[in-house]
Amino acid sequence: MPSLEQTVADIPEDAPGWGFILFQPRAEGMALAKLVLSAEWPAWSKKQTRAARLVCAECDYDLRDPEDETRLPYDVRLPDQPKKRRPVCGQCCNNGVDEMERLAALAGTSS
């Protein structure tokens, strides 16, 4: 059986409904992270969406809605859980600016 990594790699880039982009604040600037999801994710219920962590961790806004540019999805991780993805809408995280500044300050103090 092929690995999940290989299976995902075999999915065409232009496959509809597969990609979900998150902005990822970093000390050196903003990065993009692409999540690969089930092809059915646009039709998931709110419960399924919450389980897949595609709602804002702060206000529970459904981040799959690409129409509202003030609520774009950001991956703002908690300082005590830096490896755990935590999606937050742009309104709840100041579009990632506060997190980039926090990370830059940490990077500046550690050198």
HUHUGI-V277452 format. One record per helix or strand. SS is the DSSP state (hx for helix, st for strand). FROM is the first residue (numbers start at 1). TO is the last residue. If there is no record, write none. Layout:
SS,FROM,TO ; SS,FROM,TO
This chain:
hx,4,9 ; st,19,26 ; st,29,36 ; hx,41,43 ; hx,46,51 ; st,55,55 ; st,62,62 ; hx,69,71 ; st,73,75 ; hx,79,81 ; st,87,89 ; hx,90,110
